[in-house]
Amino acid sequence: MTLRYGLIGAGMMGQEHIRNLALLGDARIAALADPDPTQRAQALRVTGPDVAEFADHRALLAAGGLDALIIAAPNHVHLPILKDALAGDLPILCEKPLGLTQRECEEIERRAEGRRAPVWVAMEYRYMPAIARLIEEVAKGTAGRVQMLSIREHRFPFLRKVGDWNRFADQTGGTLVEKCCHFFDLMRLILKAEPLRVFATGGMAVTHLEERYGGRAPDILDHAYVVVDFDTGARAMLELCMFAEGAEWQEEVTATGSRARIDARMPGPTRFEPDGAVRHGQLVISPRGRRGRRVEEVATEAHVLEAGDHHGSTFRQHQEFRAMLQNGGVPAVDLRDGTIAVAGGAAAEESARTGRVVDLPDWRGLACTGS
């Protein structure tokens, strides 16, 4: 049986979801909704014929005939779309960030309370091949007790989006929410710990300085340092630079523990490589005893690599989401995970703005109300 998905938001990420669903073989986009006719037309060229087209997500929801829903709309419309979608009974895969603020995310959790159908928050970076291998090795105990976690992302500036929504914090949550909720999610996942406090410093130094949209200047960060303390005593650090597209590696994650250091390295999107060369990820395990250092290439299959900018992670995420739909189970990334990732990013934005350390709630004492 072919699973029928509805897609809300037919832009760049929505079209990546379309291509990766097609690779599954038993899943397809049956309907899509986007208020922008150009985006709808582009998406329909990817889906092929026999896809219902809507300008409004409410019309898509009312039409029915779907097995699951993907929300890939801009950040600032996640909450209003989810208010409508959560009233129904479709399983949902919602792109990150879940909302703009911790308060928005908590409202989404409340609206999902008692709902039987699952909601999965899309955190593709968990599934990037080399990072997934690092997570696996840490879970096996290869690094021992991980006390320090470092994440570096040196990349290209934000791409242009419809309406230039990603240039403004009131539509993105800020760079440390929009881009970096991935990293606050990875920190919790790798360290198996909850964040206590955040200190960040950052600003806009290079990109977007000369841009104006309707006379309005962008107000997002293009670089930052963030330090996070966790309840286990572990510490994590994020280094973000969005004017470093020439870097050898786009993402570098380093977990250092009592037994070893483990490095995961991922290149940027293949389509941005100047020579068109295909580059794969790398895992390095360096034991403390200076012997047995191991370097492993972590490859992505060519046909999967061609389906998007995230080295197959969107495809692997869809494999797990489909397995949940077919066999039951719970989301790998639930609403509480989505809320805490946004809360970490929002706290970092506040810290960078005020110069102060920002404390986070005691998540251990706060139950998740939604699926």
N, C-alpha and C positions, 0 to 999 in steps of 0.2 A: 504494500500500500504506500502510495506517495503522500508524504506530509505536505499540507498546503499552508504556506506562511503568508501573512499579511505584513507589508513593510510600510512603516510610517517614517518618512524622511528619505528622499531618494537622491541625496547628494553624494559626495565622494565616499563616505563610509557606508552609506546605504548600498551603493553600487558594489562595494567590496563584499558586502554580505551576499548580494545576488550571485556574484561569481563563485563564491565559496560554497554556497548552498548547492549550486549546480554540480559541484564536484562530488557531493554525497551520493548522487544517483537516485535517491528515493525521496527527495525533497525539492520543492520549487516555490517560487513566488507566485501566488495566485492573484494577489491584489496589492496595489501600492497607492499611497496617498502622499501628496506634497503640494503645497499651495503654489509653487513655482512651475509654470508649464515647461520651461526649458529643462529643468531638472527631471521632470516626469518623462519628457521625450528622450533624454539621455538614458535614463534608467530602462525605459521600454526597449531601447536598442540592445541593451544587455540581456534583458529577460527573454526577448522574443515575443511572439504573438500570444493571444489568449490570456492576457493578464488584465484584470479589471483595474481601471484607472479612476482615481478620485482626487479632487482638489482639497478635500477636507477629511481629516482622520475620522470624524464622527460618522460620515457617510460610509467609510470603509467598515467601521465597526458594526454599523446597522445592517450592512449587506449580508454579513455572516458567511458561512461556508468555509471557515478557516480552522486549522488545527493549532496554530501558534501565531504569535505576534512578535515582530522585531521593531523596536523604536530606535531610530537613528537620526532623529531630528536635532536641531540645535539645542544647546544646554538649557536655555531659558524657557523652552516650551516643554521640557520633560514633565514638569509638575502638572500643567494643564492637560496634557495628553494622558498622563497616568490617571488623573482624576476620572477621566472617561473610561480608560481601558480597564482599570481595576474594578469598575462596576460590573464588568462582564466576567466570563469564566475561562478566558483563554490563557494558556501559559504565555509568559512574556520574557523576551530577552531584551533588556534595555541597555543601550549604550551608556558608558561612563560619561561624565559623572552623573550619579543618580539624580542630583539636584544641584542648585547653585550654592546652597548653604546647608549647614547641619539642620536648621529648623525646617527647611523644605523637605529634606530627607526623612526627618522624623514624622512629618505629616504624611508622606508616602507610606511609611511603615504603619501608621495608624489606619490609613485607608485600606491597607492590605490585611488588617487583622481579621482572622476568621476565614480568610479566603482559601479555598482548597487548591486552586491552580497556582503553580509556582511562579515566582519572579526571579530571574537570573540577571545579575548586573554584569555587563560585558567588561571584563578586565583582560584584554588580549595579552598583556605583557606576561602574565603567568604562563602562557603557552608558547612564548618565543623559545625556540629549540634549546639554545645554550642556557637560558635562564631556567627552563624547565629541568634541565640536567642538574644545574646547581641546586635547585630545590630538592631534587631527588637525592643528591649526595649528602646534603645537610640533614635530610630526614633519616638517612642511613647511619648517621653519626660519623661520617668521614672527617668532618671538621672538628668533631668534639663539641664542646659547649661553645656556641657562637656568642661572642661578646661584642663584636664590632661588625657593623654592616655598612658598606659604602656603596652608593649608587651614583654614577656619573652619567649624565646624558649631555653630549655635545652634538648639536644637530643644526639643521636649517631653520630659518624663521617659520612662523606659522604661515601656511598657505592661504591663498585668497579663498574666501567662502562667500556664498550668496548673501547679499546684504551686508557683507563685512562684519557679521556678528561676532566673529572671533577676535576682533580688535578691542573689545570693550568688556571691562570686568563685570558690568551689570548684566551682561548676556552670557558670560562664560563662568563667572565665579572668580575670575582672576587666573593667571597662568598656573599658579600652584594648586589650583583646583582642576582646571581644564586639562592641563598636561600631566600634572604630577600626582593626581589621585592614584594613578597606576603605581607610583613608587611607594606611597604610604600603604597601599594594599600589599605590595611585595614585602615591605618591612615587617608587617604583622605576620604574613604567611611564613616567611623564612625564619623569623625569630620566635614564632609561637608565643607572642607576648602582646600586651596592649600598651599603647603610647600614653605617657603621663604628661609630658610638657614639650613644647616646641620653641626653638629660637631660630629666627631666619633674618637674613639681610639680603637685599636685592634691589633691582631697579631696572630702568630702561636706559641702556647706554648706546646702542647701535641701531637696532632695527626699529622701524615704524616711526622714527623721529620726525621725518618730513611728511608723513601721511596725514591727510585730513579727509574726513567723511562728513559731508554736510557742514563743514566748518568745525567739526569736532575732532580733537586729537586723540589717538589711541592712548589708553591708560593702563596697559598690561606690562608685566615684567618681561624682560628678555634675558635676565640672568639672576641667579640666586644661589646662596648657600643656606642649607637648612640642617639643623641638628635636632634629633629627637631622642628623649630619654624614655625607656620602657620599664614596665613594672617588674621585670626580672633582673634589672640592673644592666641589661644590654643597652648599647647606644647605636644609633644609626645616623648617617649623614647623606645628604643629597647635594650634589653639585650640578646645577643646570646652566647651560649656556646655549642660547638659541641664535648665535651668530658664528657657529663653528662647523659649517657644513663640510669643511675639508678634512675633518678628523678621520683617522683610520677606523675607529670604532664609534658608533653612535651611542650605544649603551654599554656600560661596564658595571657589573655588579660584583662586589668582593665581600665574601663572608669569611671572617677570620675568627678561628676558635682555638680551643685548648690543644687540638691535635694538628690542625692544618689550616691553610688558607686556600679558599676556592674562588677562582675568578671565572665569571661568565662574560663573554664579549660578543656583541652583536653589531653587524654593519647596518648602515641605513638602508632605505629602500633601494632595490636593485635599479629601478628606473632612473635614479639620480646619480648612479655611478658614471663618471665622465666617459669611460671607455666601454660602457655596457657590460662589463665583466660581472659574472655571478660570483658573489662572495658569500661564504657561510659563516656561521658562528663558531666560537671557540670556547672550550672549557679547559682550565688549567688547575690542577690540584698540586699544591706545594706543601708536603708534610714538614713539620717543624724540624725534624731531624736532618734536613738538607739532603735526604736521599729519597728516591722514588718519585721525583717530580714527573708529572704526566700531563701531556698536552693532547687534547682530543678535538678534532674538527667535528662540529655538529651540523650536519647538512640538512637542507630542506629539499624535498623532491621538486623537480623543475616545474611540473604542471601546477603544483601547489604554490610555488614561489610566484608564478605568473598571475595568480588570482588576487593579489593585493600587496600592500606595502608593509605587512607585518610578519614576513618570513614564515607564513603558514600558520601563525597563531590563531587567526580568525577561523581557519578551517578546523583546527584541532578543537577549538572552543565549540564550534558547531557540531562536531562529532559527539562531544560529551552532552551537549544540550539535546541533541536528537536521541541519544541513548536514554536520557532522563524521560523524554516524552514517550518513548516506546516501552521502557521497562520500569518506570517509576523511579522514585528516589527524590533527592533534594538538590537544589542548585549548589554548584561548587562555590559560587559567589552569591551570597544571599543579600537581602536588603540591609541587614545590619552591617555586613562587610562594606556595602556601598556607602552607608551613612558614615562609618568611621573613616573611610578613605577621604570623603569630602570634608569631614570635620578636621582631619589633619591638614589638608590643603588650606582650608579657611583659616585655621589657627596660624599657619605659616604666613599667609597673606597679612593677617593682623599684626603678627610679630614684625614682618618686614616694614610695615607701614608705621608702627609705633616705636620700634626699637626695644620692645619689651618681650620677656619670656611669657608665653601663653600656656596656661594649664588646660588640660583636657578633662572631660568627665571620667569618672571611674566606670569604664564600660563593663567591668565584671559584675557590677551591681545593677546594670540596666538591661532588662530582658528585651529581646527583639520581639516586636509585636506582629511582624509580617513574615511571609515565607522567604 
